[in-house]
Amino acid sequence: MSVLRYGLVGGGFYAKFQLRALSQVRGVEVAGLVSRRPPEGLSQFVRDSRLGEGRIFSSVREMAQHVDVVAIDSPNFTRVGVCEEIAAALREGAKLRAVICDKPLARNLSEAQRMIELLRPFDIPLVYYENQLHMKAVQAVRAQLAPVMAAMGPLSIVRASEEHAGPHSAWFWDPTQQGGGVMEDMGCHSLAVAWYLLTPPGKPLQFLRPIAVQADLALLKWGQPRWRRELLDRFGIDYTKTPADDFATGLVTFQNPETGFLSKAQFTVSWMYDKQGLRVMMDGLGPGYAFELNSLRSPVEVFVGDAAAHGLADTESALEKQQASRGLLTIQPNEPDLYGYVDENLDLVDALESGRPPLMDWGFGREVVRLTMAAYLSAERKATVDLTDPSTQTLLEHYVPLIQQGRGREVLTVPE
């Protein structure tokens, strides 16, 4: 196996999480790093983990000449510009084997299409990373239920949710930079994995046709005066002026093009889960069978009493977005593996070695963006969005949600 040289764009929390995942993948070295601020800490982590040189480059365009794969882990508002740099490097002779973009592909469909148009002419794999599809538990459900589905029919409904207490970085809270609120940030997870789980075994990823989206978005916790002040003090983000959704829920209706049968994906995401930490939950119902998944069910727990709590330095080493430093605490020994980050990289390495397509490409990422935009449109209209309507299809191509425009006060209730 040849060594695959990664170049990571981004220097924040997510990039560090990917590095933890890559330390568990054979045949990969991290040859380059680019970030808005020099990622000295990440570079040191790369070297300490024996992942590679971790060389810091001044631009994506320069780094692309020295790596095999560029992984776009940078903030949402930078991604079109990053693709422009990659395209320039490819025109100058860069020999990239793939470009990765983590979820969401873009803030809206116009940006997603622009990214695809920039890089499609170079005929290299454009790989979409949505970690939940790669979770070992999700893959085990698919494998275990495949013969059951063959006998009884595919799942009829999947309910998917992801919740935590809020993002780490200021730009995530800014709807004009991030692209919205929690629906943009985490709704894409639940939409994508539910679509995947509803898809009959042996059928392509976009086999089921989404025909309708109904969504309700709200600003609940982070619109209250106390929490608005905390956002302003911590991040300089003022939700009295440009609020974003911290809660979203809804339904996507899919149709099987062969049978005409309908299935439903129900999603719920929030930035107000003030319990252990990040929680991913899924369940599915089929004719005569079902499954359930909860990422907080761990074989390991610890208890930290008041007298010992002062000695606990980093609770997030045990669980992402851990909310407490004492009491009964959940520990996930290997979060990058639990959430599917290891396996999405294994999938890419194997795809490039074998010549097969990766599980997801930017075409699928674009369709997840379409569903996300439809959810925002549904919330604005307070009505179900008909995805089969030609005028709606045209509208979505250039639609920018009011929340993404910084006009969230027009659709969200913000208490005085």
Secondary structure, DSSP 8 states (H G I E B T S, - for coil): ---EEEEEE--SHHHHHHHHHHTT-TTEEEEEEE-SS--HHHHHHHHHTTS---EE-S-HHHHTTS-SEEEE-S-GGGHHHHHHHHHHHHHTT---SEEEEESSS-SSHHHHHHHHHHHGGG---EEEE-GGGG-HHHHHHHHHHHHHHHHH-S-SEEEEEEE-S--SSHHHH-HHHHSSSHIIIIIHHHHHHHHHHHS-TTS-TT-SEEEEEEEEEE--STTSHHHHHHHHHHH---TTTS---SEEEEEEEEE-TTT--EEEEEEEEES---SSS-EEEEEEEETTEEEEEETT--SEEEEE-GGGGGG---GGGTSTT---SSEEEEE-TTHHHHTTHHHHHHHHHHHHHH----S-BHHHHHHHHHHHHHHHHHHHHTS-EETT-HHHHHHHHT---TTTTT-GGGTS----
